[in-house]
Amino acid sequence: MGDIIILAIFMFFIACVAFAPLGYFIYMYTMKSGEPFGDIEPHGDHESALMNAVDKLISNLKK
């Protein structure tokens, strides 16, 4: 019976260690008003050659 209790405690410790990064990320995300780890550069605001080529390819395939 004692082995089962020790195993359960050990498994609980491993689970806490495994899910600690997720808990930290959720804490930081909610603390910064929905911005994970502060201000980040918004995506899609600047032109790129690759995005233009993909956009052309998609528009040609739709025709």
Wavefront OBJ file of the C-alpha trace (Angstrom):
o trace
v 0.000 0.000 0.000
v 2.836 2.384 0.771
v 4.373 1.779 -2.658
v 1.172 2.926 -4.369
v 1.080 6.154 -2.349
v 4.724 6.906 -3.157
v 4.099 6.149 -6.837
v 1.077 8.493 -6.861
v 3.109 11.284 -5.245
v 5.930 10.747 -7.742
v 3.492 10.813 -10.688
v 1.914 14.021 -9.341
v 5.362 15.631 -9.103
v 6.209 14.601 -12.693
v 2.859 16.025 -13.910
v 3.535 19.340 -12.155
v 6.953 19.598 -13.784
v 5.557 18.664 -17.199
v 2.737 21.226 -17.151
v 4.659 24.084 -15.512
v 5.607 25.738 -18.861
v 1.956 25.740 -19.924
v 0.904 27.331 -16.658
v 3.645 29.950 -16.973
v 2.567 30.818 -20.522
v -1.083 31.170 -19.469
v -0.040 33.350 -16.528
v 2.107 35.632 -18.712
v -0.540 35.802 -21.459
v -3.274 36.931 -19.078
v -0.973 39.295 -17.183
v -0.013 41.346 -20.255
v -3.596 42.073 -21.432
v -3.698 39.364 -24.052
v -0.225 39.957 -25.451
v 2.068 36.993 -24.824
v 5.377 38.222 -23.379
v 4.827 41.895 -24.217
v 4.553 43.723 -27.500
v 5.255 41.655 -30.571
v 5.454 42.645 -34.205
v 2.090 42.131 -35.918
v 2.171 39.662 -38.767
v 0.981 40.503 -42.256
v 1.588 44.232 -42.119
v 4.473 44.329 -44.562
v 4.873 43.104 -48.112
v 7.126 40.193 -48.933
v 8.126 38.607 -52.218
v 7.024 35.172 -51.070
v 3.572 36.350 -49.999
v 3.116 38.204 -53.289
v 4.107 35.091 -55.256
v 1.737 32.894 -53.270
v -1.056 35.414 -53.710
v -0.476 35.450 -57.486
v -0.441 31.643 -57.589
v -3.718 31.398 -55.675
v -5.415 34.003 -57.842
v -4.251 32.172 -61.003
v -5.559 28.869 -59.685
v -8.965 30.389 -58.923
v -9.408 31.456 -62.587
l 1 2 3 4 5 6 7 8 9 10 11 12 13 14 15 16 17 18 19 20 21 22 23 24 25 26 27 28 29 30 31 32 33 34 35 36 37 38 39 40 41 42 43 44 45 46 47 48 49 50 51 52 53 54 55 56 57 58 59 60 61 62 63
